[in-house]
């Protein structure tokens, strides 16, 4: 998750799919616990694949899922967006 309406995934995971048949599971931090009440699904309104994604070679294998509604991060403190660097990393 990046921000409150975007999820990064591999473009490969979206092959042969449309936004109508993808949903994203949030808050499921303990696999195998069926009664975890903090988890929920959100629908996807748009899939944005890298324009140069190549199915066979898997080059540029990245996609952005645009959620149909925002995740209320204050109401769900267990859900955090990914921390991305603010600038280019510098090599020593």
N, C-alpha and C positions, 0 to 999 in steps of 0.2 A: 504494500500500500504506500502510495506517495500522495500526501495531502488527504483530504477527506472525501474525494470523489474519484480517485484514480488508483488502479492496481496494475502493477507491472507483472507480466508473465511472459512465457516463451510464445512466440508466434506459432510454433508447432502445436501447442495446446489448443489453439483456436482453429486449426485446420478443419475444414468441412463444417464449421459451426457458424451460426449467426448470433447476434446479441440476444435474440429472443430465446435461445436455448442454452444460455450460460447464466449461472448465478454464482455469487461468491459467498463462501462461508466465512464469517468473522467470529472471533472469540472462542474458537474451539481449541483450547490450549492443552487439554488433557484427552488424548485419544483413548477411546475405549470407555469413556464415561458417558453413557447414554442420556443421563438426566442433567447434564450441564445446562443450566438455565441462562448462562451468559452468552450463548452462541446464537447467531441469527444469520439469515441469508439476505443478500441484496441482489436485485436484478441488474443486469448490464444493459445500458442503452446504446452503446457503440463499441466496436472493436477497431482499434487503430494499429494495424500491423506496420512494421518498418516497410517503407516503400520498396526497398531492395531486398526484402526477405526472399530467400531461395529455398523452396521446399526440399529439393534433393540434397543440396550441399549443407543445408542448415545455416548458411551465412545470414547474418543480420537477424538472428532468431529471437526477436523481441517484439512484444505487442503491449499496448496500453488498453486496459479495459476502463471505459467510462461508466461509472455507476449511475443508475437511474435516480438515486437520491444520495445525499451526503451521509457520512457516518458521523454521528454526534460523539466526538472524541471525549467530551466532558462527561457524558452520560455513561461511557464505556471506558473507564480508565485502564482497563487491561489491554486495550487495543492502541497500538502506537504506529505512526507512520515510520517508514524506513528513514534512517538518517543518511542523507547523501552529502558528499563534500560540497562546500560552497565555491570552491575554486579548483583549478588543476593541481593535482598532487605534485610536489617537488621531490625529485630524486636527489639524494645526497651523493 
